């Protein structure tokens, strides 16, 4: 059972289904349904990795409030060991508007700030035993970019220039992003490998994914989906499938295929995993 340490954000989200994402003008929109559930990129990765058989420790930040307690209950019920730092403010919360075609508009309602971590020793001990360290995009996760185990970073919609992402991009042994802000990510992936990354991967939505390592550039098609139920967490599911295949000894094409297979499981489920 591989051990994976994750540092990063979790959230409590309200998901609202609409016929189409709203235009930027004053008007009324009627929802087709809504619900509340756990969210956040680190929660998505942790839940998928646990479902795939990893021993997962997640260090995150929540508020002392009902949304925070709800998030922790979901994670712990899935078998994730959670090291929860308590923020002075509210737990991170999002409002996600989602259309039937996979489009999403996320509104951040709350964003916690961590002033005084109380469990650094416990987190460092878990990190030292890990086979991989996933360090997600959050200021409170930055201190773990200096880990002595392989660092995995998901840059999401990185455009190649954002200062906020730079430390994560530079520290990553294994780097992921999507093509939302980089329509042709292949040159960037190749450059990251040339500069020292072991693997660099970009998800391309319905066009699959592309990855680079010392062996060259490889692609995988997206697995066909008869009906998309919920796009939330699909990128994190891909990441988890890829990571588990890599830790099992799979080469880049095999890991890309495993990532694509896990992503489609997420797309056809209402949950993150």
Secondary structure per residue as TSV (DSSP state, phi and psi in degrees):
chain	resnum	aa	ss	phi	psi
A	1	X	-	360.0	110.3
A	2	X	-	-67.3	148.8
A	3	X	E	-105.2	127.0
A	4	X	E	-125.0	127.4
A	5	X	E	-99.9	135.0
A	6	X	E	-126.6	134.2
A	7	X	E	-123.1	125.2
A	8	X	-	163.7	-171.2
A	9	X	-	-87.4	149.1
A	10	X	-	-125.8	164.1
A	11	X	E	-153.6	166.3
A	12	X	E	-114.8	122.6
A	13	X	E	-117.6	145.9
A	14	X	E	-104.2	120.0
A	15	X	E	-101.4	125.7
A	16	X	E	-122.8	120.8
A	17	X	E	-89.6	129.6
A	18	X	-	-129.9	160.2
A	19	X	S	-66.4	-36.3
A	20	X	S	-155.0	152.4
A	21	X	-	-65.4	140.3
A	22	X	-	-68.7	144.8
A	23	X	-	-73.0	156.0
A	24	X	S	-78.8	67.8
A	25	X	S	-153.6	154.8
A	26	X	S	-65.5	123.3
A	27	X	-	-169.2	176.1
A	28	X	-	-106.1	138.1
A	29	X	-	-124.6	134.6
A	30	X	-	-102.1	127.0
A	31	X	-	-75.3	147.2
A	32	X	S	-95.5	-1.3
A	33	X	E	158.5	159.7
A	34	X	E	-157.9	156.3
A	35	X	E	-159.8	166.5
A	36	X	E	-113.5	143.2
A	37	X	E	-162.9	171.0
A	38	X	E	-69.9	148.3
A	39	X	E	-149.1	-168.1
A	40	X	-	98.9	138.9
A	41	X	H	-62.5	-36.2
A	42	X	H	-73.5	-34.1
A	43	X	H	-64.1	-42.8
A	44	X	H	-59.9	-45.4
A	45	X	H	-65.3	-44.7
A	46	X	H	-61.4	-44.3
A	47	X	H	-66.5	-41.1
A	48	X	H	-68.6	-41.6
A	49	X	H	-64.3	-41.6
A	50	X	H	-63.1	-40.8
A	51	X	H	-63.9	-31.3
A	52	X	T	-85.6	-1.7
A	53	X	T	107.5	7.3
A	54	X	-	-82.7	153.9
A	55	X	E	-91.2	109.9
A	56	X	E	-111.7	130.0
A	57	X	E	-115.5	124.1
A	58	X	E	-115.8	118.9
A	59	X	E	-99.5	120.3
A	60	X	E	-144.8	-176.3
A	61	X	E	-130.3	128.5
A	62	X	E	-134.5	162.7
A	63	X	E	-88.4	166.0
A	64	X	S	-85.8	74.6
A	65	X	S	-151.8	173.8
A	66	X	H	-62.3	-43.4
A	67	X	H	-59.3	-39.7
A	68	X	H	-63.5	-43.1
A	69	X	H	-65.4	-35.0
A	70	X	H	-65.8	-42.5
A	71	X	H	-60.7	-48.2
A	72	X	H	-63.2	-36.3
A	73	X	H	-63.0	-43.0
A	74	X	H	-64.2	-46.2
A	75	X	H	-64.3	-47.0
A	76	X	H	-68.2	-33.9
A	77	X	H	-64.8	-26.1
A	78	X	T	-85.8	-0.4
A	79	X	T	92.3	10.7
A	80	X	-	-84.3	128.7
A	81	X	E	-79.7	120.7
A	82	X	E	-110.8	127.7
A	83	X	E	-103.9	101.4
A	84	X	E	-101.9	112.6
A	85	X	E	-84.5	142.5
A	86	X	E	-101.4	123.4
A	87	X	E	-86.9	158.1
A	88	X	S	-69.2	-31.7
A	89	X	S	-96.3	-157.3
A	90	X	-	-81.2	158.9
A	91	X	-	-62.3	146.5
A	92	X	-	-58.1	134.6
A	93	X	E	-140.4	142.2
A	94	X	E	-126.5	153.0
A	95	X	E	-112.9	115.7
A	96	X	E	-110.1	117.4
A	97	X	E	-92.1	129.7
A	98	X	E	-131.2	133.2
A	99	X	-	-99.2	170.9
A	100	X	T	-69.4	-11.5
A	101	X	T	-101.6	8.3
A	102	X	S	98.4	-3.4
A	103	X	-	-70.2	147.3
A	104	X	E	-146.4	139.1
A	105	X	E	-121.1	117.3
A	106	X	E	-104.5	129.8
A	107	X	E	-114.4	121.2
A	108	X	E	-79.4	120.1
A	109	X	E	-94.4	-37.0
A	110	X	E	-140.9	146.1
A	111	X	-	-143.0	110.1
A	112	X	-	-75.1	154.0
A	113	X	-	-122.6	134.5
A	114	X	-	-101.8	115.6
A	115	X	S	-91.2	-44.9
A	116	X	S	-135.3	90.6
A	117	X	-	-62.3	140.9
A	118	X	S	-109.7	-10.4
A	119	X	-	-126.2	31.5
A	120	X	H	-61.4	-39.7
A	121	X	H	-62.7	-43.4
A	122	X	H	-64.3	-41.4
A	123	X	H	-66.1	-43.0
A	124	X	H	-64.3	-36.1
A	125	X	H	-64.6	-42.9
A	126	X	H	-65.7	-38.6
A	127	X	H	-63.1	-40.5
A	128	X	H	-64.2	-24.8
A	129	X	T	-94.2	-3.1
A	130	X	-	-80.6	151.1
A	131	X	S	-84.3	-22.1
A	132	X	E	-152.9	147.0
A	133	X	E	-119.1	116.6
A	134	X	E	-95.9	118.7
A	135	X	E	-117.2	106.5
A	136	X	-	-90.5	166.7
A	137	X	S	-70.0	97.2
A	138	X	-	-165.2	142.1
A	139	X	G	-60.0	-36.8
A	140	X	G	-72.0	-9.0
A	141	X	G	-94.5	-16.0
A	142	X	G	-53.1	-39.8
A	143	X	G	-57.9	-17.2
A	144	X	G	-92.7	3.5
A	145	X	G	-70.5	-11.6
A	146	X	G	-94.8	16.3
A	147	X	-	-61.7	151.8
A	148	X	S	-90.0	1.4
A	149	X	S	-102.9	163.2
A	150	X	-	-55.8	131.7
A	151	X	E	-97.6	129.0
A	152	X	E	-115.0	124.1
A	153	X	E	-128.0	135.5
A	154	X	E	-107.5	111.3
A	155	X	-	-89.2	-2.1
A	156	X	S	54.7	-119.5
A	157	X	S	-95.0	46.7
A	158	X	-	-63.1	136.6
A	159	X	-	-101.6	4.9
A	160	X	S	88.1	-4.1
A	161	X	-	-130.0	-21.9
A	162	X	-	-56.2	126.5
A	163	X	H	-66.7	-33.4
A	164	X	H	-60.2	-37.1
A	165	X	H	-83.2	-14.7
A	166	X	H	-61.0	-44.3
A	167	X	H	-61.4	-38.9
A	168	X	H	-67.9	-43.2
A	169	X	H	-62.4	-41.2
A	170	X	H	-72.0	-31.3
A	171	X	H	-83.7	-19.4
A	172	X	-	-71.4	127.2
A	173	X	S	-79.2	-32.4
A	174	X	E	-129.9	119.3
A	175	X	E	-120.5	136.8
A	176	X	E	-129.5	151.3
A	177	X	E	-159.8	171.3
A	178	X	E	-110.0	175.1
A	179	X	S	-97.6	17.9
A	180	X	S	-60.5	-40.4
A	181	X	S	-111.6	5.2
A	182	X	-	-141.6	82.6
A	183	X	S	-57.5	-29.2
A	184	X	S	-124.6	83.0
A	185	X	-	-80.1	-9.6
A	186	X	H	-56.3	-47.0
A	187	X	H	-59.2	-37.2
A	188	X	H	-65.6	-43.1
A	189	X	H	-61.0	-45.3
A	190	X	H	-62.3	-39.6
A	191	X	H	-66.9	-36.2
A	192	X	H	-65.9	-40.8
A	193	X	H	-64.8	-41.6
A	194	X	H	-61.1	-32.0
A	195	X	T	-89.2	3.5
A	196	X	T	126.4	-12.7
A	197	X	-	-68.0	146.3
A	198	X	S	-77.8	-42.9
A	199	X	E	-140.7	151.9
A	200	X	E	-141.7	128.3
A	201	X	E	-133.0	141.1
A	202	X	E	-126.6	129.7
A	203	X	E	-86.7	142.6
A	204	X	-	-121.0	23.2
A	205	X	G	65.4	-130.4
A	206	X	G	-67.0	-12.9
A	207	X	G	-90.1	3.6
A	208	X	-	95.2	-133.6
A	209	X	E	-154.7	158.1
A	210	X	E	-132.8	142.1
A	211	X	E	-139.9	155.5
A	212	X	E	-132.2	142.8
A	213	X	E	-149.8	-165.8
A	214	X	T	-63.3	-21.4
A	215	X	T	-82.6	-12.9
A	216	X	E	127.9	-158.0
A	217	X	E	-106.1	134.5
A	218	X	E	-132.8	151.4
A	219	X	E	-128.7	156.4
A	220	X	E	-138.5	140.4
A	221	X	-	-77.8	153.4
A	222	X	-	-69.2	143.6
A	223	X	-	-73.7	129.2
A	224	X	-	-58.2	141.0
A	225	X	-	-123.0	121.3
A	226	X	S	-67.4	-40.8
A	227	X	-	-149.2	123.5
A	228	X	-	-80.9	121.3
A	229	X	-	-89.0	-43.7
A	230	X	-	-162.4	125.8
A	231	X	-	-86.2	-11.3
A	232	X	T	-60.3	126.2
A	233	X	T	88.0	0.4
A	234	X	H	-63.3	-39.4
A	235	X	H	-65.3	-38.4
A	236	X	H	-68.3	-36.1
A	237	X	H	-64.6	-42.6
A	238	X	H	-58.4	-48.0
A	239	X	H	-55.7	-46.8
A	240	X	H	-64.9	-43.2
A	241	X	H	-62.6	-41.4
A	242	X	H	-63.8	-47.8
A	243	X	H	-59.7	-45.6
A	244	X	H	-64.8	-39.8
A	245	X	H	-65.4	-39.3
A	246	X	H	-62.9	-46.9
A	247	X	H	-65.3	-24.4
A	248	X	T	-82.7	-1.1
A	249	X	T	100.2	6.0
A	250	X	-	-70.2	147.3
A	251	X	-	-79.5	-179.1
A	252	X	H	-60.3	-47.8
A	253	X	H	-58.9	-40.0
A	254	X	H	-66.4	-39.4
A	255	X	H	-68.3	-39.0
A	256	X	H	-61.3	-42.8
A	257	X	H	-64.7	-39.7
A	258	X	H	-66.4	-38.2
A	259	X	H	-62.6	-44.8
A	260	X	H	-62.8	-38.4
A	261	X	H	-66.8	-40.2
A	262	X	H	-71.2	-34.4
A	263	X	H	-61.6	-40.5
A	264	X	H	-70.1	-30.1
A	265	X	H	-62.7	-38.3
A	266	X	H	-69.2	-42.9
A	267	X	H	-62.7	-28.1
A	268	X	T	-97.0	13.4
A	269	X	S	-125.4	149.7
A	270	X	S	-77.3	-7.0
A	271	X	S	-108.6	171.1
A	272	X	-	-69.7	-26.7
A	273	X	-	-139.4	360.0
